[in-house]
Amino acid sequence: MSSTTTTPAAAAGTFTIGGDLTVNRLGYGTMQLTGPGVWGQPDDHDAAVAVLRRAIELGVNLIDTADAYGPYVTDALIREALYPYASDIAIATKVGFTRQGPNQWIPVGRAEYLRQQTELNLRNLGVDRIDLLQLHRIDPKVPLEEQIGTLKELQDEGKVRHIGLSEVTVDQVEAARAIAEIVSVQNLFNLTNRSAEDVLNYSEANSIAFIPWFPLATGKLSGEGSPLAAIASEHGNSPSQLALAWLLRRSPVMLPIPGTSSVAHVEDNIAAAAIELSDDEYAALDAVGK
């Protein structure tokens, strides 16, 4: 039995973040493990733990989280489910967003806040160094040099391995790269929303990992009657699997992190890693999304 059969996420191939952090290209995002509005505890705690453990069993070794999810809820779930961590598991987290309630997010990029949140991430995850620390949002009220400079200081102190960005423009990525090495960008991107295509192309040209959040548009691409339903029926796959397969085919730097609170959906999503789209199938999906 091949390793891609026992750990199907490996069928997506790998990408090496920052030149030394190799992960399977199909990861898992934890945002949906919280309560409504990304606030509070999940409705089913044990199910959330089971989802994380199943993702790892299926070969996922890139887990994406943030201190703002809950807040602090997903970090605690990850530690409960997966600690002590296997050596090949990479945990990407984020700092820079404050929470005031369900669906409320306000960026704060002051140096003391970013440093505090990084220290709390280290403690809550139970690690000595964060594999990938992403600035959740650039705070327009704080100079970029202060925000990226703080993350660079934490990196120099050995508390952060790599630095990434989230929801940024090409100009912002270039400005940040003048301050520190930027190895990843996490922007909204999926089959029907390609507004960040210029950032994806820039990332590909510069060997920067591109982590699309909202890769399935939270069900809009995967439900009955969705734009992909007819093609999925003909192909023998679920719409969500085709949406993920399209992302994986779109660029070698693409690292989708579909999230779910269901073990069955995790299994379905990860199976997308093995789908090999023909040129005609890729073109048909590409046209549906435009």
C-alpha positions in Angstrom: 0.0 0.0 0.0 1.5 3.4 -1.0 2.0 6.2 1.4 -0.4 8.4 -0.6 -3.1 5.7 0.0 -2.5 5.6 3.8 -2.0 9.4 4.0 -3.9 10.8 1.0 -3.0 14.4 1.6 0.5 13.5 0.3 -1.0 13.0 -3.1 -1.2 16.8 -3.5 2.6 17.0 -3.5 4.7 19.2 -1.3 5.9 22.8 -1.1 8.9 23.9 1.0 8.0 27.1 2.8 10.9 29.5 3.3 13.4 26.9 1.9 13.3 24.6 4.9 9.7 23.8 6.0 8.3 21.2 3.7 4.5 20.5 3.9 1.9 18.6 2.0 0.1 21.2 -0.2 -3.3 20.4 1.1 -3.6 21.6 4.7 -6.3 22.2 7.3 -7.7 25.6 8.6 -9.1 25.6 12.1 -11.4 28.7 12.0 -14.6 26.6 11.7 -13.8 24.8 15.0 -15.1 27.7 17.0 -18.6 28.9 17.9 -20.8 31.1 15.7 -19.1 34.2 14.4 -15.6 32.6 15.2 -16.4 33.3 18.8 -16.4 31.0 21.8 -16.2 27.2 22.1 -17.4 24.7 19.5 -20.8 23.2 19.9 -19.2 19.7 20.1 -15.8 19.8 21.7 -15.0 16.1 21.2 -15.9 16.4 17.5 -13.5 19.3 17.1 -10.7 17.2 18.6 -11.6 14.3 16.4 -11.5 16.4 13.3 -7.9 17.6 14.0 -6.7 14.1 14.7 -8.3 12.7 11.6 -6.7 15.4 9.4 -3.3 14.4 10.7 -4.1 10.7 10.1 -4.9 11.6 6.5 -1.5 13.1 6.0 -2.2 16.8 6.7 0.9 18.4 8.2 0.1 22.1 7.8 -2.4 23.3 10.4 -3.5 27.0 10.2 -4.8 28.8 13.2 -4.8 32.2 14.9 -5.0 33.7 18.4 -8.1 35.5 17.3 -10.1 32.3 16.6 -12.3 32.1 19.6 -10.2 33.9 20.7 -7.6 31.3 21.9 -10.1 28.5 21.3 -8.4 26.8 18.3 -4.9 26.9 19.8 -6.2 25.1 22.8 -7.9 22.5 20.7 -4.8 21.9 18.6 -2.7 21.4 21.7 -5.3 19.0 23.2 -5.6 17.0 20.0 -2.1 16.8 18.8 0.4 17.5 21.5 3.2 16.3 21.7 3.5 17.2 18.0 5.0 14.9 15.4 8.2 16.3 14.0 6.7 16.9 10.5 3.7 18.9 11.7 3.9 22.7 10.9 1.6 25.0 12.7 0.9 28.4 11.2 -0.7 31.0 13.4 -1.4 34.7 13.2 -1.3 37.9 15.3 -2.7 41.4 14.8 -6.4 41.1 15.2 -8.4 41.9 18.3 -11.9 40.5 19.0 -14.8 42.3 20.6 -17.5 39.7 19.9 -18.9 37.4 17.2 -17.9 38.5 13.7 -16.0 41.6 15.1 -12.4 42.1 14.1 -10.2 45.2 14.7 -6.6 45.2 13.7 -4.0 46.3 16.2 -0.4 46.3 15.1 1.4 48.0 17.9 4.7 46.4 18.8 3.8 45.6 22.4 0.5 43.9 21.3 2.1 41.8 18.6 4.8 40.7 21.0 2.3 39.9 23.7 0.1 37.8 21.3 3.1 35.9 20.0 4.1 35.0 23.5 0.6 33.8 24.2 0.5 31.8 21.0 3.7 30.1 22.1 2.3 29.3 25.5 -1.2 28.2 24.3 0.2 25.9 21.5 2.9 24.5 23.8 5.8 25.3 21.5 9.2 27.0 21.8 9.1 28.4 18.3 6.2 29.2 15.9 6.8 27.6 12.5 5.0 30.4 10.6 3.8 33.6 12.2 1.5 35.6 9.9 0.5 39.3 10.4 -3.3 38.7 10.4 -3.9 42.2 9.0 -1.8 45.3 8.5 -2.9 48.0 10.9 -3.2 51.2 9.0 -2.7 53.2 12.2 0.8 51.8 12.8 3.9 52.1 10.5 4.5 48.9 8.6 8.1 49.1 9.7 7.0 48.7 13.3 4.7 45.8 12.6 7.0 43.7 10.4 10.0 44.9 12.5 8.5 43.4 15.6 8.0 40.1 14.0 11.6 40.2 12.7 12.8 40.9 16.2 10.9 37.8 17.5 12.4 35.8 14.6 15.9 37.0 15.6 15.1 35.9 19.2 14.4 32.4 18.0 10.7 32.5 18.8 9.5 32.6 15.2 10.8 30.4 12.3 9.2 32.2 9.4 7.0 35.3 8.8 4.0 35.6 6.6 1.3 38.1 5.7 -2.5 38.0 5.3 -4.9 40.0 3.1 -2.3 42.2 1.4 -1.5 43.8 -2.0 1.5 43.2 -4.1 2.9 46.6 -3.0 2.4 45.7 0.7 4.3 42.4 0.2 7.1 44.2 -1.5 7.3 46.8 1.3 7.3 44.1 3.9 10.0 42.1 2.1 12.3 45.2 2.4 12.1 44.8 6.2 12.1 41.0 6.6 11.9 37.8 4.6 8.3 37.0 3.8 7.7 33.4 3.0 3.9 33.2 2.7 0.8 35.2 1.9 -2.7 34.3 3.0 -5.4 36.0 0.9 -9.0 35.4 0.0 -9.0 33.2 -3.2 -11.2 30.5 -4.7 -12.7 29.4 -7.9 -15.3 32.2 -8.0 -13.3 35.0 -6.3 -9.9 35.6 -7.9 -9.5 39.2 -6.8 -6.0 38.4 -5.4 -4.8 36.8 -8.7 -2.0 39.4 -9.0 -0.8 38.5 -5.5 -0.9 34.9 -6.4 1.1 35.5 -9.6 3.7 37.6 -7.6 3.9 34.8 -5.0 4.6 32.2 -7.7 7.2 34.4 -9.3 9.0 34.8 -6.0 8.5 31.2 -4.5 6.3 32.6 -1.8 3.6 30.2 -0.5 0.1 31.3 -1.3 -2.5 30.1 1.3 -6.0 30.8 0.0 -8.5 31.3 2.8 -12.2 30.7 2.0 -11.1 28.1 -0.6 -14.6 26.6 -0.8 -16.5 29.9 -0.2 -18.0 28.1 2.9 -20.3 25.9 1.0 -21.3 28.1 -1.9 -19.2 26.1 -4.2 -20.0 22.7 -2.7 -23.8 22.5 -2.2 -26.5 21.1 -4.4 -27.2 23.4 -7.3 -23.8 25.0 -7.0 -21.9 26.0 -10.2 -19.9 22.8 -9.8 -22.7 20.3 -9.2 -23.2 19.2 -12.8 -19.5 18.8 -13.5 -19.0 17.0 -10.2 -21.8 14.5 -11.0 -20.1 13.7 -14.3 -16.7 13.4 -12.8 -17.7 11.2 -9.9 -16.4 13.6 -7.2 -18.0 16.1 -4.9 -18.1 19.8 -5.9 -15.8 20.7 -3.0 -13.2 18.2 -4.2 -13.2 19.7 -7.6 -12.9 23.3 -6.2 -9.8 22.1 -4.3 -8.4 20.2 -7.2 -8.7 23.3 -9.3 -6.8 25.3 -6.7 -4.0 22.7 -6.5 -3.7 22.7 -10.3 -3.8 26.5 -10.5 -0.3 27.1 -9.0 2.5 25.0 -7.5 2.8 27.5 -4.6 -0.9 27.1 -3.7 -1.5 25.6 -0.2 -5.3 25.3 0.3 -6.4 25.0 3.9 -10.1 24.0 3.8 -11.8 24.0 7.2 -14.7 22.1 8.6 -16.0 20.8 11.9 -17.0 17.4 10.4 -14.8 14.4 10.1 -16.7 13.3 7.0 -16.0 16.6 5.4 -12.3 16.4 6.3 -12.1 13.0 4.6 -14.0 14.3 1.5 -11.8 17.4 1.3 -8.5 15.6 1.7 -9.5 13.1 -1.0 -9.2 16.0 -3.5 -5.4 15.7 -3.2 -5.5 12.6 -5.5 -7.6 14.1 -8.3 -5.7 14.7 -11.5 -7.7 17.1 -13.7 -7.2 16.8 -17.4 -6.6 20.0 -19.4 -10.2 20.0 -20.6 -11.6 19.4 -17.0 -9.4 22.2 -15.6 -10.6 24.6 -18.4 -14.3 23.7 -17.8 -13.9 24.4 -14.1 -12.0 27.6 -14.8 -14.8 28.8 -17.0 -17.5 28.0 -14.4 -15.8 30.2 -11.9 -15.5 33.2 -14.0 
